[in-house]
Amino acid sequence: MTLSPVLISAYSRPDHLMRCLESLQDCDFSENTDVFITIDSPLTPDVRDLNKENHSVASMKWNFKSVSVISQEKNTDGEIIKIEAKRLLKKYGKLIMMEEDNIFSLDFLRYMNWALDEYESSESILSVSGWSPDDESYSNLSSVYKYKGYCSWGTGLWESKSKDLIVSREDHFNFFINKLSNIFLAISYFSRANHLIKGIYRYFLKNHEAGDRYINLKIFCEDSFSLYPGISRVRNIGHDGSGRHSKKYNKRVPKRSK
């Protein structure tokens, strides 16, 4: 089995990046996995020090096959992760992506690489999810199931199926306007979960990134699926008010020997 590279997006939460890398390092296959970390340049002066600490965390001695840090002199408004994802997909054919606020089970990389190999030829499955909701209906360590949606909390993509998945904000906007102007489709989509409405609201009224919601809606409209595990291999720790679009920033960074 050829192992897929891992791409991590970071910005202003070095403590989260530390925990993310520590848990990823503990996974099976980590010592043979190439890790790439994008760190977008600070948009405002108040996050400059935190952004710099991300570089320090990424530069520590980690037990991966390799660690590469990708950054730009000017802030890219989130485009840096898309550019790098497209580059890696073109080079490797497969990719495991995440933000820095995810931590993982010991078999996360084993599961993701297995699923990316096993379901590559399945045309209806556009992504592999490492996260799964706490639902007893699917609570089985050895099971997987198809879900008409998308979650970015540790996701696997194929180059052959990602041509229209990683696109610009302008393309997001046009897709949302085109699809959600159909009242019947919009009602059917939003009735599935409250967070779908909130995600679109934040995009249109608060200028948030909408890549996750775009892929989610695209999978729904095209009658495609994501592959989910019976038991989640990912836990998200980012709902603490420390994100890029929050007023709160967590400034404490756990110490770790180099």
N, C-alpha and C positions, 0 to 999 in steps of 0.2 A: 504494500500500500504506500503510495506516494503521499506524504503529508502536505496539507495545505498550509500556506503562510497565514499568519494572524496579523490583522490591522487594527490598531487601537487609536481612537480619537481622543485627544486631551486638550485642555485649554487652561483652566484656572483652579484645578482641584488636585494638587500634588498628593494629598493624603489618600484620595480615592485611587489615583494612579498607582500609588505604592501598594495598596491592598489588592488592586486588580492584578498587578504583576506578581505579587507574592502568591496569590491563589493559582494563577496560571502556571507559575513555575512548579507548583506542587502536582500538576496534572501529569498523568501518563503521557509519554511522547514529547514532553516539553523540551528535553535536551536535544531533540532532533527537529525542532520547529523554529522556523525563521519568523521573527517578530518585527513588525514595522509600527512606529508610533508617530502620528502626525500631531504637531503642536502648533496651532495657529498663533500668529503674533498677537500681542495684546491690542485690543481695540481702544481701551481707555487706560490712563495711567494707574488707576486704583488696582488693577490686576497684574501690573508688570512684575512685581516681586513673586507672586504666586506662579505666574507663567514661567518665570526663570527657574523656580524650584522644580517645575515639571521636568525641565531639561536635566537638572541634577539627579532627580529620581530615575529618569530614563537612562542616564549614563552610569548608574551603579553596575556592579558586577552581577549579572543575572545568568542563571543556568539554562539559557536557550542556545540553540545552534548559532544564532546571530541576533543582534538587536540593531535596527537602523532607525534613526530619528530624522523626520522630514519636517522642515519648517520653512517659512518665508519671511522676508524682511518686512513686508506689509501685511496687514490683516486681510484675509481672503473671504471673510464673511461665511466661513464654513465650506468654501469650495475646495480647500486643500484635501479634505478627506475624500471627496468625490474624484478628484484628479488622481490621487494615489490609488484608490480602489480600482479605477479603470486600468491604470498601468499594471497593477498586480494581477488583475484578472486576465489581461491580455498576455502577460508573461507566464503565469502559472495555470490558468484555466479554471482555478477554483480559489476561493478566498473565505476565510473566517473573519468576520468583522464584529467590533464592539466599541462602546464608549468606555471611558475609564471608571465608570461607577458600577461595573459588574464584577461579581466574584463567582467562582466556579467550583463545581464538584470535581473530585479527583479524576473522574472518567469523562470530563467534558470534551477534551481533545480527541479521546478515543471514539466517543459517540459521534462527534461532528465529522471527523474524517471518514468513519464508517458510513454515515448517512450520505455524505457527499459522493462517495463511490457507489453506494448501493442504488441511489435514486437519480443518478445523473441522466439516465435514459428515459426517465418518466417525464413526459412533456408537460403534464398538468401540474407538477410540483416545481414552483419557481424559487423556493428558498427552503433552508433548513433552520429551524429555530432551536436554540439551546434552552430557552425558557419555556415553561409550561405552567398554566394556572393550577392552583390547588383544587383539583376536581377529582373526587373519588371515582368518577366514571372512567377516568383514564389512568388511575393510579397503579401503574404496573411498570416496574423497572425495565422490563424487556420489551415493552410495547411502544409503538409509535402510531400516530394517527394524523390524518389530513385535516387541515383547518383552513377555511376560506378567509384568511387574514394574514397579518404579518407583524412580527415583533422584532425589534432591533437589539434586544438584550442578549447578544451573542447569536449571530446569524451567519449562515453559510450560503454563498452564492456561486453560481457557475457562469463563466464567461459566455457560454453558448446560449444562456437564457436571460442575460442581464442587459441586453442591448437597450431596452427601453425602461430599465429600472432606476438607473443612476442618471438623472437629468437635471437641467437647470431650474432655478426658481420660476423663471418665465414659463417653462414647460409645465411645472406644477400648477401654476395659476390657470393656464389654458385648459389643462385636463380637468381641474376642479370645476371651472365654469361650465365646460361642455357637459360633463357627466351630471353634476348636481343640479343643473337647470331642469333636468327631468325629475319632476316632483315625485313620481312613483318610485324611481330608483333611489332618490334621496331618502325617502321615508323608509324604504326597505333596508337601506344601508345603516342609517342612524338608529334604527330601532334595535340593532344588534347589541349596542353597548353605549353607555353615556360618554365614555372617554373619546369616542369618535367625534362627537359634536364639539367637545372641548378642544380637541386637536385642530380641527378646521377653524374654529373660532380664534384660537391663538395665532394661526397663520394669517388670516385675513385682517384681524383688528390689532394684533400686537406684533406683526412682522416676524414671527418665529419661523424657524426652518420647518419644512413640511415633508421631508423625504420619507419618513416612516408612514405618515398618513397617505401620501401619494401612492406608495407601493401597496399599502393596505387596500385602498380603494381600487387600484388597478387589478389586484388579484380578485377582488370581489366582482368587478365588472366583467372580467374575462373568464369567469368560472374556473379559476385556477386555485391552487392551494399552497400552503406552507406545510412542511412536515414538522410535527411537534412530538416531543418525547413524552412517554407516559408519566415519568417523574422528572421534574425540572432539574436541569444541570446548571442553572444560573440563578443567582439572587441579585436583585438590583438594590443598591444602597444610596441611590442618588436623590431620593425624595426627601431631602433634608434641608431644602432651601438654599443649597450652595451652588446651584447651577448657574450657567452663564447669564440667563435671563432673570435671575433672582437678585434681590437686594442684599442677600446674605452670602457671605463667603466664609468658608471654613479655613482658617489660617494655620491650624495646627498640623504639622507634618510628623508622623511617627518616625522615630530614629531607627536607622538600620545601618549596620556596619557595611563598609564598602569592601 
